[in-house]
Amino acid sequence: MTVVGEVGLRLDGVSVDRWLSARISELSASIVIELSERVSGHASMPPAELHGNTAGLVRSCVRLFVDTLRTGGPPSRRQLREIRESASLRADEGVPLEVLVSAYHVGADVCAQSVVTAAEPEDLPAALQVACLLLRFLGQVMPEVLAGYLESRLATVAEEHGERRAVLSALLAGQRPEDAAARAAVQLPARYAVISLEVGPHPDELGANAGDRAVAARRKLRRMRTEVEGNASGTVLDMLSADGGLLLVPLDEEETTGGTLGETAADMLAPHEWERLLALTDRLGCATRAEVMAGAVPARPDAVASAARLAAEIRHVARASSRPAGIYQLGDVAFDYQMSRPGPARDHFAALLRPLATRPYLLETLRVFLSCGLDRRRTADRLHVHPNTIDYRLRRASALTGLDPARGCDLPMIYAAFAAGELEPVGPCPPG
């Protein structure tokens, strides 16, 4: 392999490292121009920043490469540490990582082009060696750039997450959140959509390997946060795990429905707000490739604690009443919600289906029959049995409970019994 020192590449009568050293300012200016034209993040920088801090960093990197040409060795530990610290500062300043990485490659490109352009034909082997050394130089410094940048960003994200979690904790505890919000630079909205989430498993979480399941769960959680934060105005507060959790999504407008929390009107969102939450739930389902069940309640910041409890209850009732995946508010499950409240009425209705407790396949058939709109063929398709089997099971259930879904006066009683929520299917339907 040709070595620059052995070939003695000379440009304008001097060695290449001296030639580059004498042109550091010129090269740095060219690199800055290329950055402003080729890298989108630099194009939007204020001129003072571009020709100040950025130009200074470029000059330092060119000097460091010249040192490696002169010594023939890699950058020293001190120099690599300085590169790492510089990248950490760029992260603190909010410079995007892709912009920082592109800057190093653009700088290497400009230096290589300048050497190749100035070289004579007989100097081509050594000029190519300079280009190879530039690639090696990038391989030595880029790990430090990435490590310094990511260390700073991870520390910042952890700090921001902790500060935002403090705001959420204050809201859930019914405390004044203003101080915590100020520390986290969070602007409290007039209202939040308080969302209780339940997220089913991603297909990869159903595998046998525990390590793969853990990776799939982490990826699902990351996609959830990305989807929520990327499609919400204002700062979203969350307490999420791979299985779901709590979201506080800012609502743009003042409450228009009137009333106070606990009254039906105040527990409903405006149509345009509801459309946004429906779309968010759909996107979460697509992003996670999992079933998403959610309850949502609008609330002022001082009512978040009670709204979170109500949202969780709405979600639970929607799940218990066999509703399909999606997001629900109180008006969607008001009957079931009320029937699930403790008291003698709930106990009475729950007792109506107790004779089916030891025959879960009859209970499940009755439940699916109701969810299929009393259509025996759809019920048979859902349960993978013959329609005659459905007829038989419904007759058996009617004989045991005294309730016949074909009788109009019995149907509300059966719905109420299921809404009471004390009996759940405990096993699969047997064949036939």
TIDREN-894513 format. One line per field, with one value per residue (C-alpha): residue number from 1; residue in one letter; z, x, y. Coordinates in nm, 2 decimals, decimal comma, padded with zeros to 4 digits. Layout:
N
resi: (NUM; ...)
resn: (a; ...)
c3: (Z; ...)
c1: (X; ...)
c2: (Y; ...)
This chain:
432
resi: (1; 2; 3; 4; 5; 6; 7; 8; 9; 10; 11; 12; 13; 14; 15; 16; 17; 18; 19; 20; 21; 22; 23; 24; 25; 26; 27; 28; 29; 30; 31; 32; 33; 34; 35; 36; 37; 38; 39; 40; 41; 42; 43; 44; 45; 46; 47; 48; 49; 50; 51; 52; 53; 54; 55; 56; 57; 58; 59; 60; 61; 62; 63; 64; 65; 66; 67; 68; 69; 70; 71; 72; 73; 74; 75; 76; 77; 78; 79; 80; 81; 82; 83; 84; 85; 86; 87; 88; 89; 90; 91; 92; 93; 94; 95; 96; 97; 98; 99; 100; 101; 102; 103; 104; 105; 106; 107; 108; 109; 110; 111; 112; 113; 114; 115; 116; 117; 118; 119; 120; 121; 122; 123; 124; 125; 126; 127; 128; 129; 130; 131; 132; 133; 134; 135; 136; 137; 138; 139; 140; 141; 142; 143; 144; 145; 146; 147; 148; 149; 150; 151; 152; 153; 154; 155; 156; 157; 158; 159; 160; 161; 162; 163; 164; 165; 166; 167; 168; 169; 170; 171; 172; 173; 174; 175; 176; 177; 178; 179; 180; 181; 182; 183; 184; 185; 186; 187; 188; 189; 190; 191; 192; 193; 194; 195; 196; 197; 198; 199; 200; 201; 202; 203; 204; 205; 206; 207; 208; 209; 210; 211; 212; 213; 214; 215; 216; 217; 218; 219; 220; 221; 222; 223; 224; 225; 226; 227; 228; 229; 230; 231; 232; 233; 234; 235; 236; 237; 238; 239; 240; 241; 242; 243; 244; 245; 246; 247; 248; 249; 250; 251; 252; 253; 254; 255; 256; 257; 258; 259; 260; 261; 262; 263; 264; 265; 266; 267; 268; 269; 270; 271; 272; 273; 274; 275; 276; 277; 278; 279; 280; 281; 282; 283; 284; 285; 286; 287; 288; 289; 290; 291; 292; 293; 294; 295; 296; 297; 298; 299; 300; 301; 302; 303; 304; 305; 306; 307; 308; 309; 310; 311; 312; 313; 314; 315; 316; 317; 318; 319; 320; 321; 322; 323; 324; 325; 326; 327; 328; 329; 330; 331; 332; 333; 334; 335; 336; 337; 338; 339; 340; 341; 342; 343; 344; 345; 346; 347; 348; 349; 350; 351; 352; 353; 354; 355; 356; 357; 358; 359; 360; 361; 362; 363; 364; 365; 366; 367; 368; 369; 370; 371; 372; 373; 374; 375; 376; 377; 378; 379; 380; 381; 382; 383; 384; 385; 386; 387; 388; 389; 390; 391; 392; 393; 394; 395; 396; 397; 398; 399; 400; 401; 402; 403; 404; 405; 406; 407; 408; 409; 410; 411; 412; 413; 414; 415; 416; 417; 418; 419; 420; 421; 422; 423; 424; 425; 426; 427; 428; 429; 430; 431; 432)
resn: (m; t; v; v; g; e; v; g; l; r; l; d; g; v; s; v; d; r; w; l; s; a; r; i; s; e; l; s; a; s; i; v; i; e; l; s; e; r; v; s; g; h; a; s; m; p; p; a; e; l; h; g; n; t; a; g; l; v; r; s; c; v; r; l; f; v; d; t; l; r; t; g; g; p; p; s; r; r; q; l; r; e; i; r; e; s; a; s; l; r; a; d; e; g; v; p; l; e; v; l; v; s; a; y; h; v; g; a; d; v; c; a; q; s; v; v; t; a; a; e; p; e; d; l; p; a; a; l; q; v; a; c; l; l; l; r; f; l; g; q; v; m; p; e; v; l; a; g; y; l; e; s; r; l; a; t; v; a; e; e; h; g; e; r; r; a; v; l; s; a; l; l; a; g; q; r; p; e; d; a; a; a; r; a; a; v; q; l; p; a; r; y; a; v; i; s; l; e; v; g; p; h; p; d; e; l; g; a; n; a; g; d; r; a; v; a; a; r; r; k; l; r; r; m; r; t; e; v; e; g; n; a; s; g; t; v; l; d; m; l; s; a; d; g; g; l; l; l; v; p; l; d; e; e; e; t; t; g; g; t; l; g; e; t; a; a; d; m; l; a; p; h; e; w; e; r; l; l; a; l; t; d; r; l; g; c; a; t; r; a; e; v; m; a; g; a; v; p; a; r; p; d; a; v; a; s; a; a; r; l; a; a; e; i; r; h; v; a; r; a; s; s; r; p; a; g; i; y; q; l; g; d; v; a; f; d; y; q; m; s; r; p; g; p; a; r; d; h; f; a; a; l; l; r; p; l; a; t; r; p; y; l; l; e; t; l; r; v; f; l; s; c; g; l; d; r; r; r; t; a; d; r; l; h; v; h; p; n; t; i; d; y; r; l; r; r; a; s; a; l; t; g; l; d; p; a; r; g; c; d; l; p; m; i; y; a; a; f; a; a; g; e; l; e; p; v; g; p; c; p; p; g)
c3: (00,00; -00,09; 00,22; 00,19; 00,38; 00,16; -00,17; -00,04; -00,20; -00,25; -00,36; -00,46; -00,34; 00,02; 00,19; 00,18; 00,56; 00,53; 00,22; 00,40; 00,72; 00,52; 00,38; 00,69; 00,68; 00,31; 00,34; 00,64; 00,46; 00,16; 00,40; 00,57; 00,23; 00,13; 00,46; 00,40; 00,05; 00,11; 00,46; 00,54; 00,91; 00,84; 00,57; 00,83; 01,08; 01,15; 00,97; 01,30; 01,42; 01,08; 01,05; 01,42; 01,62; 01,31; 01,13; 01,45; 01,48; 01,12; 01,16; 01,46; 01,27; 00,97; 01,20; 01,37; 01,03; 00,94; 01,26; 01,17; 00,83; 00,99; 01,26; 01,07; 01,38; 01,51; 01,71; 02,07; 02,36; 02,45; 02,10; 02,08; 02,42; 02,29; 01,99; 02,22; 02,43; 02,13; 02,00; 02,35; 02,33; 01,98; 02,13; 02,41; 02,14; 01,96; 01,65; 01,49; 01,48; 01,11; 01,06; 01,28; 01,10; 00,76; 00,86; 00,92; 00,59; 00,39; 00,55; 00,45; 00,10; 00,06; 00,19; -00,04; -00,34; -00,28; -00,26; -00,57; -00,77; -00,68; -00,74; -01,06; -01,25; -01,10; -00,75; -00,80; -00,59; -00,29; -00,34; -00,32; -00,01; 00,14; 00,06; 00,23; 00,54; 00,55; 00,55; 00,83; 01,02; 00,99; 01,13; 01,43; 01,52; 01,43; 01,72; 01,96; 01,79; 01,82; 02,17; 02,29; 02,12; 02,24; 02,60; 02,62; 02,45; 02,67; 02,98; 02,86; 02,77; 03,11; 03,28; 03,07; 03,13; 03,51; 03,51; 03,30; 03,52; 03,82; 03,65; 03,59; 03,95; 04,08; 03,86; 03,97; 04,33; 04,30; 04,39; 04,23; 03,93; 03,84; 04,00; 03,85; 03,51; 03,52; 03,59; 03,30; 03,07; 03,02; 02,93; 03,11; 02,87; 02,96; 02,93; 02,88; 02,72; 02,99; 02,82; 02,99; 02,75; 02,73; 02,45; 02,35; 02,25; 01,93; 01,73; 01,82; 02,19; 02,15; 02,07; 02,30; 02,34; 02,64; 02,50; 02,17; 02,36; 02,57; 02,25; 02,08; 02,39; 02,40; 02,03; 02,07; 02,36; 02,15; 01,86; 02,09; 02,23; 01,88; 01,75; 02,04; 02,06; 01,68; 01,64; 01,93; 01,98; 02,31; 02,56; 02,61; 02,96; 02,98; 03,22; 02,96; 02,95; 02,67; 02,80; 02,81; 03,08; 03,10; 02,85; 02,90; 02,56; 02,55; 02,40; 02,20; 02,30; 02,61; 02,74; 02,55; 02,68; 03,02; 03,35; 03,59; 03,60; 03,69; 03,48; 03,15; 02,93; 03,09; 03,03; 02,65; 02,40; 02,12; 01,78; 01,64; 01,96; 01,94; 01,58; 01,67; 01,95; 01,72; 01,47; 01,74; 01,85; 01,50; 01,45; 01,77; 01,66; 01,33; 01,48; 01,74; 01,54; 01,85; 01,98; 02,16; 02,41; 02,57; 02,78; 02,74; 02,96; 02,91; 03,23; 03,35; 03,51; 03,86; 03,78; 03,62; 03,92; 03,91; 03,53; 03,53; 03,75; 03,54; 03,21; 03,35; 03,46; 03,11; 02,95; 03,19; 03,13; 02,75; 02,77; 03,01; 02,79; 02,49; 02,28; 01,99; 02,03; 02,01; 02,23; 02,43; 02,64; 02,91; 02,68; 02,49; 02,79; 03,02; 03,06; 03,13; 03,35; 03,57; 03,59; 03,70; 04,01; 04,34; 04,49; 04,52; 04,16; 04,02; 04,24; 04,13; 03,76; 03,80; 03,97; 03,67; 03,47; 03,76; 03,65; 03,35; 03,56; 03,54; 03,16; 03,02; 02,66; 02,70; 02,86; 02,57; 02,31; 02,46; 02,48; 02,12; 02,01; 02,16; 02,01; 01,66; 01,68; 01,75; 01,42; 01,47; 01,14; 01,23; 01,58; 01,43; 01,21; 01,50; 01,71; 01,42; 01,49; 01,30; 01,33; 01,48; 01,76; 01,84; 01,86; 02,09; 02,32; 02,34; 02,43; 02,71; 02,84; 02,84; 03,02; 03,29; 03,34; 03,24; 03,01; 02,64; 02,41; 02,16; 02,40; 02,39; 02,76; 02,85; 02,62; 02,84; 03,14; 02,97; 02,86; 03,22; 03,36; 03,13; 03,22; 03,59; 03,50; 03,76; 03,52; 03,26; 03,02; 03,19; 02,92; 02,54; 02,38; 02,34; 01,99; 01,92)
c1: (00,00; 00,13; 00,20; 00,19; 00,51; 00,70; 00,57; 00,63; 00,32; 00,39; 00,15; 00,29; 00,63; 00,53; 00,41; 00,04; -00,01; 00,16; -00,03; -00,36; -00,24; -00,18; -00,53; -00,73; -00,92; -00,99; -01,10; -01,31; -01,49; -01,56; -01,69; -01,92; -02,06; -02,11; -02,29; -02,53; -02,61; -02,61; -02,73; -03,08; -03,02; -02,73; -02,92; -03,17; -02,90; -02,85; -02,54; -02,38; -02,41; -02,30; -01,99; -01,92; -01,95; -01,99; -01,69; -01,48; -01,57; -01,49; -01,15; -01,08; -01,17; -00,95; -00,66; -00,71; -00,70; -00,38; -00,23; -00,31; -00,14; 00,17; 00,20; 00,07; -00,12; -00,48; -00,61; -00,50; -00,73; -00,74; -00,84; -01,11; -01,24; -01,26; -01,46; -01,70; -01,75; -01,80; -02,08; -02,24; -02,25; -02,41; -02,68; -02,74; -02,78; -03,04; -02,84; -03,00; -02,78; -02,81; -02,69; -02,39; -02,29; -02,34; -02,11; -01,82; -01,87; -01,91; -01,58; -01,40; -01,54; -01,42; -01,07; -01,04; -01,16; -00,91; -00,62; -00,72; -00,78; -00,44; -00,24; -00,04; -00,10; 00,21; 00,08; -00,25; -00,16; -00,07; -00,37; -00,59; -00,41; -00,50; -00,87; -00,83; -00,68; -00,98; -01,21; -01,00; -01,02; -01,40; -01,41; -01,20; -01,39; -01,75; -01,80; -01,70; -01,93; -02,22; -02,14; -02,11; -02,43; -02,63; -02,51; -02,62; -02,95; -03,03; -02,95; -03,17; -03,45; -03,43; -03,44; -03,73; -03,92; -03,87; -03,98; -04,29; -04,36; -04,36; -04,62; -04,84; -04,79; -04,90; -05,21; -05,30; -05,25; -05,48; -05,19; -05,12; -04,90; -04,79; -04,44; -04,37; -04,50; -04,27; -03,96; -04,06; -04,14; -04,49; -04,77; -05,08; -05,38; -05,74; -05,84; -05,68; -05,82; -05,75; -05,71; -05,68; -05,52; -05,51; -05,28; -05,28; -04,97; -04,78; -04,75; -04,38; -04,47; -04,64; -04,32; -04,16; -03,83; -03,84; -03,57; -03,76; -04,07; -03,89; -03,75; -04,09; -04,25; -03,99; -04,03; -04,41; -04,37; -04,14; -04,38; -04,67; -04,47; -04,36; -04,72; -04,86; -04,59; -04,58; -04,95; -05,05; -05,04; -04,88; -04,70; -04,84; -04,80; -04,78; -04,74; -04,71; -04,59; -04,60; -04,94; -05,10; -05,13; -05,24; -05,22; -05,30; -05,34; -05,39; -05,72; -05,69; -06,00; -06,19; -06,46; -06,78; -07,02; -07,07; -07,13; -06,88; -06,70; -06,95; -07,23; -07,29; -07,23; -06,90; -06,78; -06,83; -06,59; -06,67; -06,72; -06,39; -06,20; -06,36; -06,26; -05,90; -05,90; -06,06; -05,78; -05,51; -05,65; -05,65; -05,29; -05,18; -05,34; -05,16; -04,82; -04,83; -05,00; -05,20; -05,56; -05,61; -05,90; -05,93; -06,15; -06,14; -06,27; -06,21; -06,10; -05,95; -05,61; -05,76; -05,99; -05,74; -05,73; -06,10; -06,10; -05,83; -06,03; -06,34; -06,15; -06,01; -06,36; -06,50; -06,23; -06,30; -06,67; -06,62; -06,40; -06,63; -06,93; -06,76; -06,73; -06,48; -06,14; -06,15; -06,19; -06,50; -06,64; -06,90; -07,20; -07,10; -07,12; -07,35; -07,60; -07,33; -07,14; -07,44; -07,53; -07,17; -07,20; -07,22; -07,57; -07,87; -07,98; -07,65; -07,65; -08,01; -07,92; -07,60; -07,79; -08,01; -07,73; -07,58; -07,74; -07,50; -07,19; -07,12; -07,19; -06,96; -07,02; -07,39; -07,30; -07,05; -07,31; -07,57; -07,31; -07,20; -07,57; -07,63; -07,31; -07,42; -07,75; -07,95; -07,84; -07,80; -07,60; -07,35; -07,33; -07,27; -06,99; -06,83; -06,83; -06,75; -07,06; -07,38; -07,68; -07,88; -07,62; -07,69; -08,06; -08,00; -07,78; -08,01; -08,30; -08,09; -07,99; -08,35; -08,46; -08,20; -08,25; -08,61; -08,49; -08,55; -08,37; -08,65; -08,89; -08,88; -08,94; -08,66; -08,39; -08,32; -08,29; -08,03; -07,83; -07,85; -07,73; -07,42; -07,36; -07,35; -07,03; -07,02; -07,02; -06,75; -06,68; -06,43; -06,36; -06,39; -06,70; -06,71; -06,78; -07,15)
c2: (00,00; 00,34; 00,56; 00,93; 00,98; 00,74; 00,88; 01,23; 01,38; 01,75; 02,02; 02,35; 02,23; 02,14; 01,82; 01,75; 01,80; 02,14; 02,22; 02,15; 02,33; 02,65; 02,64; 02,55; 02,88; 02,85; 02,49; 02,56; 02,84; 02,60; 02,34; 02,59; 02,69; 02,33; 02,26; 02,55; 02,42; 02,04; 01,99; 02,11; 02,18; 02,41; 02,60; 02,73; 02,84; 03,21; 03,35; 03,43; 03,07; 02,92; 03,14; 03,14; 02,82; 02,60; 02,74; 02,71; 02,34; 02,28; 02,43; 02,21; 01,90; 01,99; 02,06; 01,72; 01,55; 01,74; 01,61; 01,25; 01,30; 01,45; 01,18; 00,88; 00,77; 00,79; 01,08; 01,08; 01,00; 01,37; 01,46; 01,19; 01,31; 01,67; 01,54; 01,35; 01,67; 01,88; 01,64; 01,66; 02,04; 02,02; 01,79; 02,04; 02,31; 02,10; 02,03; 01,72; 01,42; 01,37; 01,72; 01,67; 01,34; 01,50; 01,78; 01,55; 01,37; 01,69; 01,81; 01,50; 01,52; 01,88; 01,80; 01,50; 01,69; 01,98; 01,74; 01,54; 01,85; 02,00; 01,68; 01,61; 01,28; 01,11; 01,20; 01,01; 00,70; 00,92; 01,13; 00,82; 00,72; 01,06; 00,98; 00,64; 00,81; 01,04; 00,74; 00,59; 00,92; 00,92; 00,56; 00,67; 00,99; 00,90; 00,66; 00,94; 01,18; 00,94; 00,84; 01,20; 01,31; 01,02; 01,04; 01,40; 01,33; 01,03; 01,24; 01,52; 01,29; 01,12; 01,46; 01,59; 01,26; 01,29; 01,65; 01,57; 01,27; 01,51; 01,72; 01,41; 01,29; 01,63; 01,62; 01,27; 01,35; 01,65; 01,89; 02,22; 02,14; 02,49; 02,47; 02,13; 02,25; 02,55; 02,33; 02,10; 02,39; 02,25; 02,48; 02,35; 02,35; 02,45; 02,09; 01,75; 01,44; 01,18; 00,85; 00,51; 00,26; -00,11; -00,24; -00,61; -00,80; -00,75; -01,08; -01,10; -01,09; -01,42; -01,61; -01,86; -01,67; -01,44; -01,22; -01,17; -01,09; -00,83; -00,67; -00,67; -00,50; -00,23; -00,16; -00,15; 00,11; 00,32; 00,32; 00,42; 00,72; 00,82; 00,81; 01,01; 01,28; 01,32; 01,38; 01,60; 01,98; 02,07; 01,84; 01,50; 01,36; 00,98; 00,69; 00,41; 00,06; -00,20; -00,31; 00,04; 00,31; 00,67; 00,95; 01,32; 01,48; 01,86; 01,98; 02,30; 02,48; 02,58; 02,35; 02,42; 02,16; 02,32; 02,15; 01,99; 01,66; 01,39; 01,54; 01,37; 01,68; 01,75; 01,39; 01,42; 01,57; 01,80; 01,62; 01,75; 01,65; 01,31; 01,26; 01,34; 01,08; 00,82; 00,88; 00,86; 00,53; 00,39; 00,51; 00,35; 00,02; 00,03; 00,14; -00,13; -00,40; -00,47; -00,43; -00,10; -00,05; 00,29; 00,51; 00,89; 01,17; 01,55; 01,73; 02,05; 02,01; 02,03; 01,74; 01,50; 01,27; 01,18; 01,18; 00,92; 00,69; 00,74; 00,67; 00,35; 00,24; 00,33; 00,11; -00,17; -00,16; -00,15; -00,46; -00,64; -00,57; -00,74; -00,42; -00,42; -00,26; 00,12; 00,43; 00,50; 00,78; 00,77; 00,82; 00,51; 00,28; 00,47; 00,18; -00,08; 00,16; 00,23; -00,14; -00,22; 00,01; -00,18; -00,22; -00,45; -00,39; -00,51; -00,81; -00,89; -00,87; -01,07; -01,35; -01,39; -01,56; -01,75; -02,08; -02,06; -02,03; -02,40; -02,40; -02,14; -02,24; -02,15; -01,81; -01,74; -01,84; -01,60; -01,32; -01,36; -01,39; -01,05; -00,90; -01,03; -00,85; -01,17; -01,32; -01,69; -01,74; -01,48; -01,62; -01,97; -01,83; -01,65; -01,97; -02,21; -02,43; -02,51; -02,27; -02,56; -02,58; -02,21; -02,28; -02,57; -02,37; -02,08; -02,31; -02,46; -02,12; -02,01; -02,32; -02,27; -01,90; -01,84; -01,56; -01,59; -01,34; -01,39; -01,22; -00,84; -00,81; -01,04; -00,89; -00,58; -00,81; -01,02; -00,71; -00,58; -00,91; -00,91; -00,54; -00,63; -00,80; -01,07; -01,37; -01,40; -01,70; -01,92; -02,17; -02,24; -02,36; -02,74; -02,87; -02,91)
